[in-house]
Amino acid sequence: MSIRKLLNLGVSMILITSSMAQAASVKIDPEDFSAWLVELQTEAASRGFSESTLAALSNIEPDPRVLGFDRKQPEFVQTFEQYLDKRVTSYRIDKGREYYQANKAMLERIAADYGVDAQYLVAFWGLESNFGTYQGKYSIVRSLATLAYDPRRSTFFRKELFKALQILDEGHISVEQFVGGWAGAMGQNQFMPSSFLNYAQDYDGDGRKNIWQSNEDVWASIANYLSKNRWNQGLTWGAKVLLPNTDVDFASLKRSKPPSGCRAFRHHTKKLTHEQWGALGVEVPANSDLPDPIAMVIPEEGEKNAYLVGPNFGRILAYNCANKYAVSVGLLADEIVAG
């Protein structure tokens, strides 16, 4: 193993250990949580939810596993190389191509209806739930209640919790089946409750927005999400480039006023022309359809590669505001239709 990889591994282990220690230090006072839950139940009742929906808030205990996961998310404790190696795997590429070819007519029909590109529907699907095979096992209500109680992002998760109760109240799914990821994401496309209410689709026409069991609804819901966030059909997300051997301070090229709403943009450079990137030793792929000018995700210390990113990269970030995640979607989508 190279010195660079050893150093990166050491840094990652320090970050993971620190994050685990931080999670272990988070204590939940049962009495305080119970008092908080009573106040939450009172507000839920004032919002007019049915008795059966309000029953979902009964006898909830906080889930300490959720707080542990919240403190050590892989987007923040793994290098780009480590993150991508675990997600854009040969298995996912092969399965993505297989599913794409087997369902090409339906995927392209949905993509055309929403003005997006079909390979991205499969890429999101593959990364979010391993093509629908794993949707999570955590109680949505319990997870969201735990995160709503925790002060770190309580306002956001409290809103999501009430959205989750709305989903139950509207009869989209039973409370027994209402399980998903540790942070409250659900279904084969791992929508948060607010995303479900804003973007979920009943594409197969059976009267349900069934992102848990209907592939057509899942793909259409992803397509609708991208469409509503102004996807540019036919344009690429970006490209992987080799960094020059010379020392270039890419951080000095950071945007002075990144877009608000997603912190990932803070780690992008300003847009430079292809010629300007070439002058810095970054070779833009020949005959590519990359926008000119174009930004770069600022590479981490020790990385050999970086990623030039166009407008559609921002649309992927709207789905999940993490640069490593968005790059993994783009790379997997490219591989699905490669050749």
C-alpha positions as CSV (number, residue, x, y, z in Angstrom):
1,M,0.0,0.0,0.0
2,S,1.3,3.4,-0.9
3,I,2.2,6.1,1.7
4,R,-0.6,8.3,0.4
5,K,-3.1,5.5,0.9
6,L,-1.8,4.8,4.3
7,L,-2.1,8.5,5.3
8,N,-5.6,8.7,3.9
9,L,-6.6,5.5,5.8
10,G,-5.1,6.9,9.0
11,V,-7.0,10.2,8.6
12,S,-10.2,8.3,7.8
13,M,-9.8,6.1,10.9
14,I,-9.3,9.1,13.1
15,L,-12.4,10.7,11.7
16,I,-14.5,7.6,12.2
17,T,-13.2,7.1,15.7
18,S,-13.9,10.7,16.5
19,S,-17.4,10.4,15.1
20,M,-18.1,7.2,17.0
21,A,-16.9,8.8,20.2
22,Q,-19.1,11.8,19.6
23,A,-22.1,9.5,19.0
24,A,-21.4,7.6,22.1
25,S,-21.3,10.8,24.1
26,V,-24.9,11.7,23.0
27,K,-27.1,10.9,26.0
28,I,-30.9,10.8,25.9
29,D,-32.7,11.4,29.2
30,P,-35.7,9.1,29.2
31,E,-37.8,11.4,31.3
32,D,-36.9,14.4,29.2
33,F,-37.8,12.5,26.0
34,S,-41.1,11.4,27.5
35,A,-42.0,15.0,28.3
36,W,-41.0,16.1,24.8
37,L,-43.1,13.3,23.3
38,V,-46.2,14.4,25.2
39,E,-45.7,17.9,23.8
40,L,-45.3,16.4,20.3
41,Q,-48.4,14.3,20.6
42,T,-50.4,17.4,21.7
43,E,-49.3,19.3,18.6
44,A,-50.0,16.3,16.4
45,A,-53.6,16.1,17.8
46,S,-54.1,19.8,17.2
47,R,-53.2,19.3,13.5
48,G,-56.2,17.0,13.2
49,F,-54.6,13.6,12.6
50,S,-56.8,10.6,13.0
51,E,-56.7,8.5,16.2
52,S,-55.1,5.6,14.3
53,T,-52.3,7.9,13.1
54,L,-51.8,9.5,16.5
55,A,-51.4,5.9,17.9
56,A,-48.2,5.7,15.9
57,L,-46.7,8.1,18.4
58,S,-47.6,6.0,21.4
59,N,-45.0,4.3,23.5
60,I,-42.1,5.5,21.3
61,E,-38.6,5.1,22.7
62,P,-35.6,6.9,21.1
63,D,-33.4,4.8,18.9
64,P,-29.7,5.4,19.9
65,R,-28.5,3.6,16.7
66,V,-30.0,6.5,14.7
67,L,-27.9,9.1,16.5
68,G,-24.8,7.0,16.0
69,F,-25.4,6.8,12.2
70,D,-26.1,10.6,12.1
71,R,-22.7,11.3,13.6
72,K,-20.7,9.2,11.2
73,Q,-22.2,9.5,7.7
74,P,-19.9,8.0,5.0
75,E,-20.1,11.2,2.9
76,F,-18.1,12.9,5.7
77,V,-15.7,10.3,7.0
78,Q,-14.5,8.6,3.8
79,T,-12.3,9.9,1.0
80,F,-13.6,10.1,-2.5
81,E,-11.7,7.0,-3.5
82,Q,-13.0,5.0,-0.5
83,Y,-16.6,6.2,-1.0
84,L,-16.7,5.5,-4.7
85,D,-15.0,2.1,-4.4
86,K,-17.8,0.9,-2.1
87,R,-20.7,2.3,-4.3
88,V,-19.7,2.3,-8.0
89,T,-18.9,-1.4,-7.9
90,S,-18.6,-3.9,-10.7
91,Y,-21.7,-5.6,-9.3
92,R,-23.8,-2.4,-9.4
93,I,-22.6,-1.6,-12.9
94,D,-23.4,-5.1,-14.2
95,K,-26.9,-5.1,-12.5
96,G,-27.6,-1.6,-13.6
97,R,-26.9,-2.5,-17.2
98,E,-29.0,-5.7,-16.8
99,Y,-32.0,-3.8,-15.4
100,Y,-31.6,-1.0,-17.9
101,Q,-31.7,-3.4,-20.9
102,A,-34.5,-5.5,-19.5
103,N,-36.7,-2.4,-18.9
104,K,-35.4,-0.1,-21.5
105,A,-38.8,0.6,-23.2
106,M,-40.5,1.5,-20.0
107,L,-37.5,3.5,-18.7
108,E,-37.2,5.5,-21.9
109,R,-41.0,6.1,-21.9
110,I,-40.9,7.5,-18.4
111,A,-37.8,9.6,-19.1
112,A,-39.4,11.1,-22.2
113,D,-42.6,11.9,-20.2
114,Y,-40.6,13.9,-17.6
115,G,-37.8,15.2,-19.8
116,V,-34.9,13.4,-18.1
117,D,-32.4,10.7,-19.1
118,A,-33.3,7.0,-18.4
119,Q,-29.9,5.8,-17.2
120,Y,-30.1,8.2,-14.2
121,L,-33.3,6.6,-13.0
122,V,-31.5,3.3,-12.8
123,A,-28.4,4.9,-11.2
124,F,-30.4,6.5,-8.4
125,W,-32.4,3.3,-7.9
126,G,-29.3,1.2,-7.6
127,L,-27.5,3.5,-5.2
128,E,-30.5,4.2,-3.0
129,S,-31.9,0.7,-2.4
130,N,-29.6,-1.7,-4.4
131,F,-32.3,-1.8,-7.2
132,G,-35.1,-2.2,-4.7
133,T,-33.7,-5.1,-2.8
134,Y,-33.0,-3.2,0.4
135,Q,-35.3,-0.4,1.6
136,G,-34.3,-0.3,5.3
137,K,-35.6,-1.8,8.5
138,Y,-36.0,1.2,10.8
139,S,-39.3,2.5,12.0
140,I,-39.8,5.8,10.1
141,V,-41.8,7.3,13.0
142,R,-39.3,6.2,15.7
143,S,-36.3,7.3,13.7
144,L,-37.7,10.7,12.9
145,A,-38.9,11.2,16.4
146,T,-35.3,10.5,17.7
147,L,-33.8,12.9,15.2
148,A,-36.5,15.5,15.9
149,Y,-35.7,15.3,19.6
150,D,-31.9,15.6,19.0
151,P,-31.0,19.3,18.9
152,R,-28.5,19.0,16.0
153,R,-31.2,19.2,13.3
154,S,-34.4,19.1,15.3
155,T,-36.3,21.7,13.2
156,F,-35.8,19.8,9.9
157,F,-36.7,16.4,11.3
158,R,-39.7,17.7,13.3
159,K,-41.2,18.9,10.0
160,E,-40.4,15.5,8.4
161,L,-42.0,13.7,11.2
162,F,-45.3,15.6,10.7
163,K,-45.0,14.9,7.0
164,A,-44.6,11.2,7.8
165,L,-47.8,11.3,9.9
166,Q,-49.6,12.9,7.0
167,I,-48.5,9.9,4.8
168,L,-50.0,7.5,7.3
169,D,-53.1,9.6,7.6
170,E,-53.7,9.6,3.9
171,G,-53.4,5.8,3.8
172,H,-50.5,5.4,1.5
173,I,-49.0,2.7,3.8
174,S,-49.7,1.0,7.1
175,V,-47.7,1.9,10.2
176,E,-46.5,-1.7,10.4
177,Q,-45.0,-1.5,6.9
178,F,-43.7,2.1,7.5
179,V,-40.0,1.2,7.7
180,G,-37.0,2.6,5.8
181,G,-33.5,4.0,6.3
182,W,-32.2,5.2,9.7
183,A,-32.8,8.9,8.8
184,G,-36.4,8.5,7.7
185,A,-35.9,7.9,4.0
186,M,-38.3,5.3,2.5
187,G,-39.2,3.2,-0.5
188,Q,-37.0,2.0,-3.3
189,N,-36.0,5.5,-4.1
190,Q,-35.5,6.5,-0.4
191,F,-37.6,9.6,-0.4
192,M,-37.9,11.6,2.8
193,P,-41.6,12.2,3.7
194,S,-41.6,15.7,2.3
195,S,-40.1,14.5,-1.0
196,F,-42.8,11.8,-1.1
197,L,-45.6,14.4,-0.7
198,N,-44.0,16.7,-3.3
199,Y,-42.7,14.2,-6.0
200,A,-44.1,10.7,-5.6
201,Q,-46.1,9.5,-8.7
202,D,-48.7,6.9,-9.5
203,Y,-47.4,6.0,-12.9
204,D,-48.9,2.6,-13.1
205,G,-52.4,4.0,-12.5
206,D,-53.5,1.8,-9.6
207,G,-54.5,4.7,-7.4
208,R,-51.4,4.4,-5.1
209,K,-48.1,6.2,-5.1
210,N,-46.4,3.0,-4.4
211,I,-42.6,3.7,-4.1
212,W,-42.3,0.5,-2.0
213,Q,-43.4,-2.1,-4.6
214,S,-44.1,-0.6,-8.0
215,N,-41.0,-0.1,-10.2
216,E,-42.9,2.2,-12.5
217,D,-43.9,4.4,-9.6
218,V,-40.4,4.4,-8.3
219,W,-38.8,5.4,-11.6
220,A,-41.4,8.0,-12.4
221,S,-41.0,9.5,-8.9
222,I,-37.3,9.9,-9.4
223,A,-37.9,11.3,-12.9
224,N,-40.4,13.8,-11.5
225,Y,-38.0,14.9,-8.8
226,L,-35.3,15.6,-11.4
227,S,-37.7,17.3,-13.7
228,K,-39.1,19.6,-11.0
229,N,-35.5,20.5,-10.2
230,R,-34.8,21.6,-13.8
231,W,-32.9,18.6,-15.2
232,N,-31.3,19.3,-18.6
233,Q,-32.2,16.4,-20.8
234,G,-29.3,15.1,-22.9
235,L,-26.6,16.9,-21.1
236,T,-23.9,15.2,-19.0
237,W,-23.4,15.6,-15.3
238,G,-19.6,16.1,-15.5
239,A,-16.5,14.0,-15.9
240,K,-13.5,12.6,-14.0
241,V,-10.2,14.2,-14.8
242,L,-6.6,13.5,-13.8
243,L,-5.0,16.1,-11.6
244,P,-1.6,17.6,-12.7
245,N,1.6,16.6,-10.9
246,T,2.3,20.3,-10.3
247,D,1.0,21.8,-7.1
248,V,-2.2,23.8,-7.8
249,D,-4.1,25.4,-5.0
250,F,-7.6,24.5,-6.2
251,A,-9.1,25.8,-3.0
252,S,-8.0,29.3,-4.0
253,L,-10.4,29.0,-6.9
254,K,-13.4,28.6,-4.7
255,R,-16.6,30.4,-5.6
256,S,-17.0,33.7,-3.7
257,K,-20.8,33.3,-3.5
258,P,-21.9,29.7,-3.8
259,P,-25.7,29.0,-4.3
260,S,-27.6,28.8,-1.1
261,G,-29.5,25.7,0.1
262,C,-26.8,23.1,-0.3
263,R,-23.5,23.2,1.5
264,A,-21.9,21.0,-1.2
265,F,-21.6,24.0,-3.5
266,R,-19.2,25.5,-1.0
267,H,-16.6,23.0,-2.1
268,H,-16.9,23.8,-5.8
269,T,-14.5,26.1,-7.7
270,K,-15.7,29.0,-9.8
271,K,-16.3,28.2,-13.5
272,L,-13.3,28.2,-15.7
273,T,-13.1,27.8,-19.5
274,H,-11.6,24.6,-20.9
275,E,-8.6,26.6,-22.0
276,Q,-8.1,27.9,-18.4
277,W,-8.3,24.4,-17.0
278,G,-5.8,23.3,-19.6
279,A,-3.4,26.1,-18.5
280,L,-3.6,24.7,-14.9
281,G,-2.7,21.2,-16.2
282,V,-6.2,19.8,-16.1
283,E,-7.0,18.2,-19.4
284,V,-10.7,18.4,-20.3
285,P,-11.8,15.2,-22.1
286,A,-11.7,15.7,-25.9
287,N,-14.9,15.7,-27.8
288,S,-16.9,15.8,-24.6
289,D,-20.2,17.7,-24.2
290,L,-19.0,19.3,-21.0
291,P,-20.2,22.9,-20.6
292,D,-17.6,25.6,-21.2
293,P,-17.0,27.2,-18.7
294,I,-17.3,24.5,-16.0
295,A,-16.6,24.2,-12.3
296,M,-14.7,21.5,-10.4
297,V,-15.4,19.8,-7.1
298,I,-12.4,20.9,-5.0
299,P,-10.2,17.8,-4.6
300,E,-9.3,16.5,-1.2
301,E,-5.7,16.4,0.0
302,G,-3.8,13.5,-1.7
303,E,-6.4,12.8,-4.4
304,K,-5.1,11.9,-7.9
305,N,-8.4,12.6,-9.6
306,A,-11.0,15.4,-9.5
307,Y,-14.4,16.0,-11.1
308,L,-15.6,18.7,-13.4
309,V,-19.3,19.3,-12.9
310,G,-22.0,20.9,-14.9
311,P,-25.6,22.1,-14.2
312,N,-27.0,18.6,-14.0
313,F,-24.6,17.9,-11.1
314,G,-26.5,20.5,-9.1
315,R,-29.8,18.7,-10.0
316,I,-28.3,15.5,-8.5
317,L,-27.3,17.5,-5.4
318,A,-31.0,18.5,-5.0
319,Y,-31.7,14.8,-4.4
320,N,-28.9,14.4,-1.9
321,C,-26.6,17.3,-0.9
322,A,-23.3,15.5,-0.9
323,N,-20.6,15.8,-3.6
324,K,-19.4,12.2,-3.2
325,Y,-23.0,10.9,-3.6
326,A,-23.6,13.0,-6.7
327,V,-20.4,11.9,-8.3
328,S,-21.3,8.2,-7.6
329,V,-24.7,8.8,-9.4
330,G,-23.0,10.4,-12.4
331,L,-20.4,7.7,-12.7
332,L,-22.8,4.8,-12.4
333,A,-25.2,6.4,-14.9
334,D,-22.3,6.7,-17.4
335,E,-21.3,3.1,-16.8
336,I,-24.9,1.8,-17.3
337,V,-24.9,3.1,-20.9
338,A,-21.2,2.8,-21.7
339,G,-20.6,1.0,-25.0
